[in-house]
Amino acid sequence: MMIRIEINGEVATATLENSVAARDFASMLPMEMTLENYADIERIFYLPRKLDTTDAPAGMTPKRGDINYYAPWGNLAIFLGKAAYA
């Protein structure tokens, strides 16, 4: 599934994986959010509720442009660069 992301008037598209969590996130769209800087490598925002993580992997190694869900905190992260497995 493709989604449209607009940040400060700039538009990008993203492809969501075919997963329970991605479908759960898509069910919340459209939404408006405020991004916060986290560790200078990602921008995060908190969802209105936790996502269903049925069958989700325990972790992954993100790269620039990845959008990931961090289940312990209930936030999504957009990565600006490579990061360690989490």
N, C-alpha and C positions, 0 to 999 in steps of 0.2 A: 504494500500500500504506500502510495506517495502522499506526503504532507507538504504544505507550504508554510514556511517560517518567514516572518517579517520582523526585522530588527532595525530600528531607527530608519525606516524607509527603504532598507535594502531587503531584497527578497531572495530566498534560497529554497530549494526543495530537499527533502530527505526521504529515504525509503525505509519504512518500518519492516522489521523481520516478521515472518509469519509465526507469531508466538502468542501465547495467552496474554502475557504482559503487554505486548505491543497492541493487541486488539483492545485490551482494557484501557490503555492510554488513549487510543483513537476514539473510544466511546466518550471521552471527556472533551473532545474538540468540538467547536473552536474554544480556545481559552486565551486569556491575556495573562502575562506573567511578568515579573520583574526578575531579571538575572542578577545574581551576585557573583563577584569574583571569589574563586576559591583556589588558593595556592598558585595563583598566576598561570595555571595550566588548564583550568576549566571554569565554566560559568554554570552555576547551578540555580535551580528554582524548586520550590516545594509544591507538590501536588495537593489538591484538596483532600485526597484520601490515598491510602496505600494501594498499589497495584497488586493484582492477582499474579503471583510468581510461580504458579503450577508449572512443573517441568522446566523451570529456568535453570541455567547452569549456575554453579557455585560462584563463579567469577569469570573475568576475562581481562585481556590486556588491551586497553583502548588505544586508538590512534587518532590523529587529527581529524576532526569532523564527526567522530562517533557521538551518538546520543545514547546515554546509558542510564539505567535506573539503579540507584543505590538503595537497596531494600532496607538496610538497617536505619537509614535516616529518612527514607520516603521521599527522596528527591531525584530529579533527573539532572544529568550533567551533560554539557556540550563540551567536548574536549578540543583545546586549541593546539595540542601537541601530543606526543607519545607520553604514556604514563606506565607505571608498573602494574603488574597483575593485581587485581583487587576483587 
